[in-house]
Amino acid sequence: MAALLKSKYLLTLALFLPFISRAQDAAPMAETFRSNGKIYVVVLVICTIFAGIILFLVNLERKIKKLEKNQPK
């Protein structure tokens, strides 16, 4: 049983090894954004989107709690 589990881990590692090594290469588009200083704009936009999603979910949670509290038992 342990040998089968060990072989599964080795197979998984062997399958994902090319992706892991490829992920360390820098993307040309990212290098262009970094050299132009536009990477900060991209990061700001992504952070703004995530903040909007978080605020939406918090607001939705508050509304759901309010509805659950007012619901007759």
N, CA, C and O atoms as a DFTB+ gen file, in Angstrom:
292 C
 N C O
     1  1       0.822      -1.198       0.000
     2  2       0.000       0.000       0.000
     3  2       0.866       1.262       0.000
     4  3       0.576       2.225      -0.710
     5  1       1.928       1.244       0.803
     6  2       2.823       2.405       0.878
     7  2       3.562       2.610      -0.439
     8  3       3.829       3.744      -0.838
     9  1       3.891       1.510      -1.112
    10  2       4.589       1.616      -2.390
    11  2       3.686       2.238      -3.444
    12  3       4.142       3.019      -4.280
    13  1       2.398       1.889      -3.403
    14  2       1.442       2.459      -4.354
    15  2       1.286       3.952      -4.107
    16  3       1.244       4.744      -5.049
    17  1       1.201       4.330      -2.846
    18  2       1.078       5.744      -2.501
    19  2       2.320       6.516      -2.910
    20  3       2.224       7.636      -3.413
    21  1       3.479       5.923      -2.697
    22  2       4.741       6.557      -3.066
    23  2       4.835       6.727      -4.581
    24  3       5.309       7.755      -5.065
    25  1       4.391       5.731      -5.316
    26  2       4.446       5.826      -6.769
    27  2       3.480       6.886      -7.292
    28  3       3.759       7.543      -8.295
    29  1       2.341       7.053      -6.611
    30  2       1.395       8.102      -7.024
    31  2       2.004       9.488      -6.826
    32  3       1.849      10.367      -7.674
    33  1       2.701       9.679      -5.694
    34  2       3.351      10.960      -5.463
    35  2       4.444      11.230      -6.492
    36  3       4.579      12.354      -6.975
    37  1       5.209      10.221      -6.822
    38  2       6.264      10.389      -7.814
    39  2       5.685      10.675      -9.194
    40  3       6.225      11.497      -9.936
    41  1       4.598      10.008      -9.541
    42  2       3.947      10.244     -10.829
    43  2       3.397      11.671     -10.898
    44  3       3.539      12.354     -11.913
    45  1       2.777      12.103      -9.818
    46  2       2.244      13.462      -9.779
    47  2       3.365      14.489      -9.904
    48  3       3.240      15.469     -10.638
    49  1       4.436      14.264      -9.198
    50  2       5.581      15.169      -9.285
    51  2       6.158      15.186     -10.697
    52  3       6.516      16.245     -11.212
    53  1       6.246      14.021     -11.316
    54  2       6.789      13.938     -12.669
    55  2       5.894      14.657     -13.677
    56  3       6.379      15.256     -14.636
    57  1       4.589      14.591     -13.449
    58  2       3.667      15.255     -14.369
    59  2       3.691      16.775     -14.221
    60  3       3.561      17.498     -15.209
    61  1       3.857      17.261     -12.989
    62  2       3.817      18.697     -12.756
    63  2       5.179      19.368     -12.815
    64  3       5.253      20.596     -12.775
    65  1       6.239      18.617     -12.909
    66  2       7.579      19.189     -12.946
    67  2       7.783      20.146     -14.127
    68  3       8.382      21.205     -13.941
    69  1       7.311      19.816     -15.324
    70  2       7.475      20.790     -16.418
    71  2       6.745      22.102     -16.161
    72  3       7.226      23.165     -16.551
    73  1       5.574      22.037     -15.500
    74  2       4.833      23.255     -15.212
    75  2       5.535      24.087     -14.150
    76  3       5.540      25.316     -14.218
    77  1       6.125      23.418     -13.174
    78  2       6.835      24.132     -12.114
    79  2       8.059      24.839     -12.679
    80  3       8.317      25.995     -12.344
    81  1       8.802      24.165     -13.519
    82  2       9.999      24.782     -14.086
    83  2       9.631      25.885     -15.071
    84  3      10.357      26.873     -15.182
    85  1       8.538      25.740     -15.775
    86  2       8.091      26.749     -16.726
    87  2       7.593      27.994     -16.000
    88  3       7.738      29.104     -16.514
    89  1       7.015      27.831     -14.826
    90  2       6.452      28.956     -14.085
    91  2       7.537      29.913     -13.609
    92  3       7.232      31.054     -13.264
    93  1       8.766      29.490     -13.582
    94  2       9.827      30.360     -13.104
    95  2      10.342      31.296     -14.190
    96  3      11.056      32.252     -13.887
    97  1       9.997      31.044     -15.434
    98  2      10.396      31.944     -16.512
    99  2       9.551      33.208     -16.445
   100  3       8.356      33.150     -16.154
   101  1      10.172      34.339     -16.714
   102  2       9.452      35.611     -16.703
   103  2       8.683      35.769     -18.005
   104  3       9.202      35.485     -19.085
   105  1       7.456      36.220     -17.892
   106  2       6.625      36.455     -19.064
   107  2       7.075      37.742     -19.743
   108  3       7.365      38.728     -19.065
   109  1       7.137      37.745     -21.068
   110  2       7.567      38.971     -21.773
   111  2       6.643      40.153     -21.503
   112  3       7.099      41.293     -21.403
   113  1       5.338      39.879     -21.383
   114  2       4.402      40.964     -21.125
   115  2       4.662      41.579     -19.746
   116  3       4.598      42.798     -19.587
   117  1       4.954      40.743     -18.761
   118  2       5.239      41.258     -17.419
   119  2       6.515      42.090     -17.424
   120  3       6.586      43.125     -16.762
   121  1       7.516      41.643     -18.165
   122  2       8.759      42.413     -18.253
   123  2       8.509      43.776     -18.898
   124  3       9.094      44.778     -18.485
   125  1       7.643      43.811     -19.908
   126  2       7.317      45.079     -20.564
   127  2       6.617      46.015     -19.597
   128  3       6.939      47.201     -19.525
   129  1       5.641      45.471     -18.841
   130  2       4.939      46.303     -17.863
   131  2       5.891      46.815     -16.789
   132  3       5.792      47.968     -16.369
   133  1       6.812      45.963     -16.341
   134  2       7.763      46.392     -15.314
   135  2       8.689      47.480     -15.841
   136  3       8.979      48.450     -15.141
   137  1       9.145      47.319     -17.065
   138  2      10.084      48.303     -17.614
   139  2       9.413      49.649     -17.860
   140  3      10.055      50.693     -17.749
   141  1       8.128      49.629     -18.193
   142  2       7.399      50.875     -18.429
   143  2       6.790      51.457     -17.162
   144  3       6.297      52.584     -17.177
   145  1       6.819      50.705     -16.068
   146  2       6.217      51.175     -14.830
   147  2       4.714      50.992     -14.785
   148  3       4.058      51.508     -13.880
   149  1       4.160      50.273     -15.737
   150  2       2.710      50.079     -15.779
   151  2       2.250      48.904     -14.925
   152  3       1.048      48.683     -14.773
   153  1       3.176      48.162     -14.377
   154  2       2.806      47.025     -13.544
   155  2       2.032      47.498     -12.321
   156  3       1.176      46.774     -11.811
   157  1       2.324      48.705     -11.846
   158  2       1.614      49.247     -10.693
   159  2       0.155      49.533     -11.025
   160  3      -0.721      49.388     -10.172
   161  1      -0.102      49.935     -12.256
   162  2      -1.480      50.163     -12.694
   163  2      -2.238      48.837     -12.717
   164  3      -3.390      48.767     -12.291
   165  1      -1.592      47.799     -13.212
   166  2      -2.221      46.483     -13.270
   167  2      -2.519      45.981     -11.861
   168  3      -3.608      45.472     -11.597
   169  1      -1.555      46.124     -10.962
   170  2      -1.751      45.688      -9.574
   171  2      -2.861      46.501      -8.918
   172  3      -3.668      45.943      -8.174
   173  1      -2.920      47.779      -9.170
   174  2      -3.957      48.633      -8.599
   175  2      -5.341      48.220      -9.091
   176  3      -6.289      48.173      -8.307
   177  1      -5.461      47.924     -10.372
   178  2      -6.747      47.496     -10.924
   179  2      -7.181      46.169     -10.306
   180  3      -8.346      46.004      -9.942
   181  1      -6.262      45.235     -10.188
   182  2      -6.594      43.934      -9.599
   183  2      -6.998      44.095      -8.137
   184  3      -7.960      43.473      -7.687
   185  1      -6.273      44.922      -7.396
   186  2      -6.624      45.158      -5.990
   187  2      -7.986      45.835      -5.861
   188  3      -8.751      45.523      -4.948
   189  1      -8.289      46.754      -6.765
   190  2      -9.579      47.428      -6.752
   191  2     -10.710      46.438      -7.015
   192  3     -11.752      46.493      -6.361
   193  1     -10.507      45.547      -7.956
   194  2     -11.523      44.537      -8.256
   195  2     -11.743      43.622      -7.055
   196  3     -12.885      43.343      -6.690
   197  1     -10.660      43.154      -6.440
   198  2     -10.797      42.294      -5.269
   199  2     -11.459      43.026      -4.104
   200  3     -12.282      42.444      -3.397
   201  1     -11.110      44.287      -3.901
   202  2     -11.736      45.064      -2.835
   203  2     -13.228      45.226      -3.092
   204  3     -14.031      45.141      -2.163
   205  1     -13.601      45.457      -4.340
   206  2     -15.020      45.568      -4.692
   207  2     -15.766      44.272      -4.441
   208  3     -16.893      44.292      -3.946
   209  1     -15.154      43.150      -4.775
   210  2     -15.789      41.852      -4.534
   211  2     -15.952      41.614      -3.039
   212  3     -16.998      41.140      -2.595
   213  1     -14.921      41.941      -2.257
   214  2     -14.995      41.745      -0.804
   215  2     -16.074      42.634      -0.197
   216  3     -16.852      42.178       0.641
   217  1     -16.128      43.892      -0.608
   218  2     -17.163      44.794      -0.092
   219  2     -18.560      44.310      -0.474
   220  3     -19.484      44.391       0.336
   221  1     -18.720      43.818      -1.673
   222  2     -20.008      43.285      -2.105
   223  2     -20.419      42.099      -1.248
   224  3     -21.571      42.002      -0.827
   225  1     -19.479      41.196      -0.988
   226  2     -19.797      40.015      -0.187
   227  2     -20.112      40.376       1.267
   228  3     -21.008      39.785       1.870
   229  1     -19.388      41.333       1.827
   230  2     -19.674      41.774       3.200
   231  2     -21.056      42.395       3.268
   232  3     -21.819      42.103       4.189
   233  1     -21.390      43.244       2.310
   234  2     -22.703      43.883       2.265
   235  2     -23.806      42.832       2.097
   236  3     -24.851      42.916       2.742
   237  1     -23.574      41.868       1.250
   238  2     -24.555      40.802       1.035
   239  2     -24.749      39.976       2.302
   240  3     -25.874      39.603       2.636
   241  1     -23.665      39.691       3.002
   242  2     -23.751      38.936       4.257
   243  2     -24.564      39.698       5.302
   244  3     -25.363      39.101       6.023
   245  1     -24.364      41.001       5.386
   246  2     -25.142      41.815       6.336
   247  2     -26.628      41.777       6.003
   248  3     -27.466      41.665       6.898
   249  1     -26.952      41.870       4.728
   250  2     -28.357      41.826       4.325
   251  2     -28.970      40.469       4.629
   252  3     -30.117      40.391       5.067
   253  1     -28.233      39.422       4.405
   254  2     -28.748      38.075       4.677
   255  2     -28.973      37.893       6.176
   256  3     -29.994      37.336       6.579
   257  1     -28.040      38.352       7.006
   258  2     -28.212      38.252       8.460
   259  2     -29.436      39.036       8.917
   260  3     -30.180      38.588       9.789
   261  1     -29.637      40.209       8.324
   262  2     -30.790      41.029       8.691
   263  2     -32.085      40.311       8.311
   264  3     -33.037      40.307       9.091
   265  1     -32.131      39.717       7.145
   266  2     -33.320      38.984       6.720
   267  2     -33.562      37.764       7.606
   268  3     -34.704      37.470       7.959
   269  1     -32.504      37.062       7.964
   270  2     -32.646      35.880       8.822
   271  2     -33.113      36.280      10.217
   272  3     -33.863      35.539      10.854
   273  1     -32.681      37.435      10.694
   274  2     -33.068      37.888      12.019
   275  2     -34.550      38.277      12.044
   276  3     -35.241      38.023      13.031
   277  1     -35.033      38.886      10.973
   278  2     -36.424      39.346      10.901
   279  2     -37.393      38.245      10.489
   280  3     -38.606      38.449      10.536
   281  1     -36.901      37.119      10.100
   282  2     -37.746      36.022       9.646
   283  2     -38.475      35.393      10.845
   284  3     -37.855      35.092      11.865
   285  1     -39.783      35.201      10.713
   286  2     -40.500      34.555      11.829
   287  2     -40.112      33.080      11.961
   288  3     -39.828      32.398      10.976
   289  1     -40.111      32.618      13.204
   290  2     -39.674      31.234      13.446
   291  2     -40.781      30.274      13.390
   292  3     -40.568      29.075      13.573
